[in-house]
Amino acid sequence: MPGDNVPSNVPSMMVPFFIALRDVRLMFAYRGPLSDHLTDGIISISEHTVSGQEEMSRVNRKVSFLLVECFQNILKHGEKSPDGNLLSENAVFSFRAFDDSFYINSINPLKPEDRDRLAEMVERVNRMDRAELKTFYKQQLEENAISSKGGAGLGLIELARKSGQPIRYDFEEEPSGMLLFHNQVYFRKNSQRPEFSFTEATKKLRFELIRHRILLIYKGDFSQGAILPLLDIIELNVGRNSSSSETRRVGHVLIELLQNIGSHAAISADGTREGMLAISREAGAMVIRTVNGISEDADPSALKKRLDELKNKDTQTLKRLHRERFKASLNSPVRSSSGLGLIQIAKAAKGQIDYSIHTEQNGERFFSLSVRV
């Protein structure tokens, strides 16, 4: 099953996970405080990818609607923390985009007493055809049957109507007594393509996200249009539990890392530069990891030399290197070869950077970078 393999070791997971997602145009997974403020960023990420796909561009609005409705359903039906956000350790929101299909998978905490009510509603909706769903939706509106969770299943009805597919679901009991509701919504442009179930993969992904304190994973295009909404989401998450100086450092590193992938990653068949990003909080620091393919004609030796020069250097040494390289770049016709971006990353990370260049048996090469901020 494409994109169904989740390696369990974070430092070494990036390359195999990136390869496992080869057929996935876009993969996004978020674990953290869920609020309405994230909606726009999530939609922007998907719209950039979907609008560039010939098969899916005509259904962009429908995909955006499904994303919003799924996200709102989590906010409506999930259990809240005292500050009003969904319980962040348990909730996961993710989606995958293929050439002609789109999957949205979510996990949110639920009180055990709500299980039967929710299961009954989903089963009832899944038994209905389009005409019956339309009638049922109007009936719910006319009766104004509003529950304490914000609606009598109206969101579930709309998900079934707009996707044209049954809603897949499962329940999982937690040792704490809390119940987890797993939900998958699927939309396809090509009616002949079979549906995959990513429920088990999302369960495993959630386990690894919590285990390694990962806040976000993104695999896809790293052009400017794709990374700007990604930066907004990251800033919202990091800014909640960090000082303003840490938030700025993380922001600077992210911009440089994402621009590095956007400029130097191997170009795929459709002209995009693909890579993967993972952000985690480990031992009181933010750790940012990236991976991207290396083109066949690229020589990574110069990059290795620069990174080796920057690793574990103190702040004063990095400042001196930055001044020297900046002066040299003023007289160089090729500004991109100055290495200033890498020095900026090392300064923000205080020299705590690591990298690897991995070669597969078929000759494919991948560059991975880890920065501790």
N, C-alpha and C positions, 0 to 999 in steps of 0.2 A: 504494500500500500504506500503510495507516495507521501513523503513527509511524516511517516508514522514512527520513525526511529528517533528516540531521544537519549543520547549518551548521558551517563550519570556523573562524569567528572568534569567540573567546569573548566579548569585550565586546559584540558585536552578535548573538551567537547566541541569547541567551535568549528574546527575543520570537518569532522565527521558529520556533525549536525548540518552544516552548510551543504555538504555533499548530499546528504539525505533529502534535503529540500530542493534539489536541483530542478525538479519539475514544477515547483511551486513559484508562481510569479511574485507573490507577496505573502509573507507570514508575519503576523504581529501578535504578541502576547503581552499582557499587562497584568501585574499583580501589585495592588496598592490601593490607597484611598480612592474610591469611585465617587465622582460627583458630576453634575451637569457641565462643569467647566471643561471636562475632557471630551465632550461630544464633538465639538467642532474640529478638534485636532484629529480625532479618529476618522471622521468623515473625510477630511482633507487628504489623509494618507491613502485611504482606499480610492478616492476619486482620482487621484493622480495616476494610480496604477490602472484602474479600470478604464479611464478615458483614453489611455494609450493602447488598449487592446481592441483590435478591430471587431472581434467577436462579441465583446462585452460593452463597448462604448455606448451602444444604443439603449442599454438597460441600466445606465449609471444611476439614474434617479431611483430606480427600484432597489438597487443594492444599497444606496445611501439610506433609503427608508428602512430597510431591514436592519441595518446597523443601528440606527437610532432607536428603533422599536425594541430590539434585543437589549440594548444598553439601558433603555428606560425601564424595561421589565425587570432587570436586575435591581435597579434603584427602587422600584415599587415593591417588589416581593421579597428582597433580601433583608436579613436582620441588620440593624444599624448599631453603630457604636455610639457612645454618649455625645460625640461631636457632630453626629448626624450623617457621617460617611458610612458606607457599607464596610463591614468588618474586613479590614484590609488583608489580614493574614490568610483568609480563606477564599476570598473572591478572586476569580480570574476571568478576564475577557480576552478572547483571541479570535482571529479570523485568518483564513487562507484563501488566496485567489489563484485559480488556474486559468488556462487560456479561455475556457468557456463555462466555468462554474465558480461558485463562491460559497464558502462554508463559514458559518459563524458559530463558535463554540464558547459557552460560558459556564461558569461554576459559581454558585452563590449559596451562602449559608441560609438554612431554613429551620424553623422550629418543627420538631417532629409532629406536632399536632396539625400542621398545615399540609402534611404529605398527601393524605387521602383527597382533600379538597382540590389540590393542584393536579394530582394524577387524574382525577375524574374529569376535570376541565380539559386537560390536554387530550385525553382519550375521546372525549365527546367531540372536540374540534377536529381531530384526525379522522373521525368517521364521516365527516360531512364533505359533500362536493362543493364546487364554487358557488352554485346557486343557494345551497343551504347555508353556507357560511355568510353570504350576503344578507340573507333573511335573518339569521341568528344575530348578526351584528346590529342590524336595525332594531331588532327586538330588544336587545340589551340597552341600546340608547334610549328607546322609547320608554322602557320601564325604569330608566335611570337607576339601574341596580348597581350602585356604587358600594364597594367594600372598603374596609379600613386600609387596604393595601393600594387603593387608588383606582379601582376599576374592576368590574366583574368579568375578568378574562378578555377584555376588549383587545388588549395587546396581543394575546395569543391568537385570537381570531384573525387579526390583521396580519400576523406573521404567516399564518396558513394561507390566507387569501393572496397575499402579495408574492409569496415564494412559490405557490402552487404545489408544495410538497408537504408531506406529513412532518410534524415536529417530533424530532427524536429526543428522548429524555431518559434519565436514570436517576436513582437516588443512591447515596452512599452515606453510611453511618460513620460518624467520627467518634473516637474514644471519649471525647468530651460530652457526648450526648447530643451534639448538634448534628443536623442533617445537611448534606450537601446535595443541591439540585443541579444535575448536569443537563445541559440543553444544547441541541444542535439544530440550526436552521440552514437549509441548503437551497441554493438557487442555481439553475443551470440554463444556459442559452440553448445548448444542444440537448434535445429531449431523449436522444439515444444514449447519452453518457450515463453509466451506472453511478449510483450514489455510494460513496464510501462513508463509513462511520469513523469519526475521529474522537469519539467519546473516550475510549480507552487511552488513546494517545494523549488527550488533554488531561486525563487523570494523572498519567505518568508525568506529563509536563508540569502540572501543578505541584506534584510531590517534589520534583527537582527544583522548581522555582523557590519553594519554601525552604527546602533543605540547604540550598546554596545562597539564600537571601537575594535572589535575582528579582529585580523590579520590572524589567522590561527586556524583551527580545524582539528584534526587527530584522527581517531578511527581505531584501528587495532592491529597488533602484535607489541609488544615492545621488541623483542629480539634485539641484537646488530646490526644485519644486516639491520633491519628496521629503527632503530633510527638514524644511522649515517647520511644518506642523509637528514633526517628531521632536524638535527642540522645544516647542511650546509644552508638549506633554511632559517631557523630562524635567523642565524647569518647574512645572507645577508640583511634581512629585518630590524632587530634591528640595525645593524651597520650603516645604512644609516642616521638615525636620532638620534643617541645616541653617548655619549662619549665613549671612549675606555674602561674606567673603568666600565661603566654601561653594555657595551656589554660583558665584562668578567664576571661580576656578574650574568647576565642573563644566560650566557653559563654554569657557574658552577652550578647554580640552576637547569637548564634543565637537565644536565648530571645526577645529583643526583636523580632528580624526575623520569626521564625515566629509570634509572637503578633500582630504587626502585620498579617501576611497573614490569620491566623485571624480577626481582628476587622474588617478593612477591605476585603478582597478582594470582588469581585463574587460574589454568591451564584448558584450554578448551578441548573439545573432541579430537581435532587434535593436541594437545600437545603445542599449542601456549599460550602465556600469553597476553591477550587482555586488553586494556585500552583505555582511551580517554584523549586528551590533547587540551586545548584551551588557546590561548595567546591573551591578549588585552592590549591596552595602555589606562590607566585611570588616569586622573588628574596628568599627567606628569610622571607616573611610569608604569613599565611593570607588569602586573598581570598574573601569570601562574596558571592554574587550571588543575587538573588531577582527574580522577576517574577510579577505577578498582573494579572487583569483589573480594570478600573474600571467600576463600575456606571454606567448611563446618566444617572442623576440626581445623581451625585457631582460636586462641584466641587473639582478638585485644586489650585486656586490657593493655598489656605491651606497645603497640604502643601509646595508648591514654595517658598513664602515661608519656611517653617521650615527646610527643607533648605538653602536659599541662605544663611540666617543662620548655619548650623552648619558649612558647608564651610570647610575649611582654618583653622579657629579653633584657637588654642593651648589648652593644658590649663587654664591659669588662667581664661581667658575662658569656657571650657565649664563649669568648676566654678561660676563666678559665675552663669552662666545657669541652671544646675541649681538653685542655691539660690533664685534669684528665682522660677523657675517652680514650685518645690516649695512655697514660701510662698503663692504665688498659688493653687495647687491646693487648699490647705486651706480656702479661702473660696469655692471654686467648686463648684456642685452637679454639674457634669459633669467628673469627674476625667479621663476619656479624652481631653478636649480640651486638656489641659495641655501635651502635647508632651514629657513627661518621658522617655518611651521613646526617642524620637529623640535626645534629649540624651545618654542613657545609651549609645546606639550610637556617637555622635560622640566621647564621652569615651574609650570603649574603643578606638576607631579613631584617636584623636588627630586628629580632623577629616578623616581621609582617607576621605571618602565621595563618591560620585557617583551621579547618578540621571538618568533620562530618562522622558518620557511620550510614548508612541508611539501614533499614530492610524492605523488601517488605512483603506483606501478605503471599506469598508462602514460606517465610523463607530465600530467597536470601538476601545476605548482600553486601553492596557496601561501599567502602571507598573513600571519596573525599577530596582533599587537595587544598588549595588556598594560594599562596605565592605572596607577593607584593615586587618587587625588585626596 
